[in-house]
Amino acid sequence: EMRRVLQEDVNEGAQRDLAALEARKIEGLERGQRHLDNREFEQAKSTFDKLTEEFAGDAELKADIADRYQKAGMNDEAVGYLSDAINDSPESLHLYNRIGIVLRKMQDFASAENYYKKALEITQQDEYLFFNMGRLYYDWKRWDKTAEAAGRAVAINPEFAEARKLLAYANKQLAG
């Protein structure tokens, strides 16, 4: 009975500690976001850097910060945080997809393509990955590759309307 009571006490303490850590993480994200909203970029960077030092190895935290930077138009910072997140979690497909999207928006097409190719080493069954590759090739005006990527997305999910539209447009461009 005593062992059970002690174990419950330990579990409750651990849960409180985890809740406190999560609250600190959320508060730090909100503080950094306020700095971004107020265009206090150095303060935002300092806040986010301290947060990622405290929660080293937290790939999702870094991806969250990257999204915040991207929405603030700070794509270089977003790429840096996503790159760090990938280093922490190299099998996380959505991180490759996200960095590919940011790099495409920055018109760094070759780097985006490299990240998408790394994602393809993880899976060949993600229609959104192929669709995003198609978007990359669309922006890059590589119609054959646009059609191929969009076609792969449609093959995985025939109901994917945006991919079907992208495929039709690429085929129209190829037809001249």
PyMOL commands that set and color helices and strands:
alter all, ss='L'
color gray80, all
select helices_A, chain A and resi 2-37+41-54+59-71+75-88+93-105+109-122+127-140+143-156+161-175
alter helices_A, ss='H'
color red, helices_A
deselect
rebuild
show_as cartoon
